[in-house]
Amino acid sequence: MKVLVTGYTGQLGFDVVRELKARNIECIGTTRNEFSLTDTEKMQDFVKAYKPDVVIHCAAYTAVDKAEDEVDICRAVN
């Protein structure tokens, strides 16, 4: 099984990837630079290239203080 984990640089994504690797499950953790949640075409290309069986979505917009100023980005990511 191949697993794609978004939000690898966050605490949850990092821990999920670590646990999958500990269980010898093939996985890749992505960052916003390679898997931008606001760029649908880039996401689709990444998924088509990696061909995961499962996607675990751990990425989130976490800048609480900026969320009200960046509503569109916050909603797109979350």
C-alpha positions in Angstrom: 0.0 0.0 0.0 1.2 3.5 -0.8 0.1 6.4 1.4 0.3 10.2 0.6 0.3 12.4 3.7 -0.3 16.1 3.4 1.1 18.6 5.9 4.3 16.7 6.6 6.0 19.7 8.2 3.3 20.0 10.8 3.2 18.0 14.0 0.4 15.6 13.0 1.7 15.0 9.5 5.2 14.3 10.8 3.9 11.9 13.4 1.7 10.1 10.9 4.6 9.6 8.4 6.8 8.4 11.3 4.2 5.8 12.4 3.6 4.6 8.8 7.4 4.1 8.3 7.6 2.3 11.7 5.0 -0.1 10.3 6.9 -0.5 7.0 4.2 1.1 5.0 5.3 2.9 1.9 4.5 6.6 2.3 5.5 10.1 1.3 4.9 13.2 3.3 4.3 16.4 1.3 4.9 20.1 2.1 3.1 23.1 0.7 5.9 23.7 -1.7 5.4 20.4 -3.6 1.7 19.9 -2.8 -0.1 23.2 -2.6 -3.6 22.8 -1.4 -4.6 26.0 -3.3 -3.3 24.7 -6.7 -5.7 22.0 -7.9 -3.7 21.2 -11.0 -0.5 20.8 -9.1 -2.2 18.5 -6.6 -3.7 16.4 -9.3 -0.4 16.0 -11.1 1.3 15.0 -7.9 -1.3 12.4 -7.1 -1.2 11.0 -10.7 2.6 10.7 -10.5 2.8 9.1 -7.0 -0.4 7.0 -7.4 -1.2 6.5 -3.7 -3.8 4.0 -2.5 -4.7 6.3 0.4 -4.4 10.0 1.1 -4.2 11.2 4.7 -4.9 14.9 4.9 -3.0 16.5 7.8 -2.4 19.9 6.3 -4.3 22.9 7.7 -4.2 26.6 7.8 -3.0 27.3 11.3 -2.2 31.0 11.4 -5.2 31.8 13.6 -4.4 35.5 13.9 -4.2 35.9 10.1 -7.2 33.8 9.2 -9.7 36.7 9.3 -7.4 38.7 6.9 -6.8 35.7 4.6 -10.3 34.2 4.5 -10.0 32.8 0.9 -6.7 31.1 1.5 -7.9 29.7 4.9 -11.0 28.2 3.4 -9.1 26.8 0.4 -6.6 25.0 2.6 -9.0 23.8 5.3 
